Amino acid sequence: MSVKLAIFYYSSTGTNHQLAQWAAEAAREAGAEVRIRKVQELAPESAIEQNPAWKEHYEATKNEPVATLEDLEWADAYIFSVPTRFGNVPSQMKQFLDTTGGLWAEGKLANKVVSAMSSAQNPHGGQEQTILALYTTFMHWGAIIAAPGYTDPSIFAGGGNPYGTSVTVDQDGNMKEDVKEAVRHQAKRTVQVAQWLKKGMQ
């Protein structure tokens, strides 16, 4: 049974963009129809210009599709991928989530299957809390959270976060944990749970 999966990400220097790409690849292998959507950048050009890596990624992805409410309505399932900002969701993603009130009021976000991923500069930099903050919003939607838990050995190899794949990124932008397979498992699990739900609701 075909599942429509929307992957929403915010990425300043490319980490969460890469996580989103890995998730999309695995979801397509699992038979899903996939959309990858970045959320709109809100930072001023002056701030972006001060960080060469941020500027480079901004230019490289400026023509990629931007997330819309229609993408949320279209999909059966979602994956969100964001960096942590002081243990919380980046303002760019939060602004997008704050525009979903109309869909929520119409019940169009209920029963969507959703999962989340995150990144930070050190192992205790707020990755887990950021994912949980996203999940709080999804619970208000009435969505069904498909956390990876410890359902595959790749979770342990990728750092062992049961809430969602998270990665530590050094000052040069290198991922410290090998999370690719954990991301792929999480994406396939999200698609699988959405397939179960879609079949059961028919």
C-alpha positions, 0 to 999 in steps of 0.5 A: 500500500503506497504511503505519501511521506513529506520530509520537512527540514531546517538546515543552516549548514547542511547536516539536517539536509543530509539526514532528510536526503537519507530518509527520503532514499530509504522511504522510496525504497520502502515504496513511499511517494516522497516530498522533501521540503525545507522550511523558509529561512528567516535569518537576515542576510547579514547573519548568514553572510558571517558564517561561510558554511551557512552561506554556502548551504543557503546558496546551494539549496535556495531553489529547493521547494519550500514547505507549505500547508498543502504538503502537510495535507497531502501526506499520510506521514511526516518526518521532521529534521532540525538542529537544536537551538538551546534545547528547542526547535529552531525559530524557522521550523517553529514559525512553520508549525505555528501556521498549521492552526487552520489544518489542526482546527479542521482535523486534517493533521489527526492520525498522521504518522510522524517521526523526528530527528535532530542534531547539535554540536555536542552529545548533550546539546539538546537533541533529545529535548528538541525531538520531544518539543516537536512531539509535543506539537504532534500530540496536539495535532492528534498525530501518531508518533513512530519513535524508533525506540530500539527496534534495530541495531542501527539505533545503538550504532548511531548513538542510541537515541530512542526518540529519533535519530540524533547526531553530534556535529563538530566545528567543521561540520563533520558528523561524529556518529555513524547515523546513516543506517539509523536514519534509514531504519527510522524512515522505513519504520515510519512508512511501515507504521503509516502503511499499517494505519492506512490499511486498518482505516480502509 
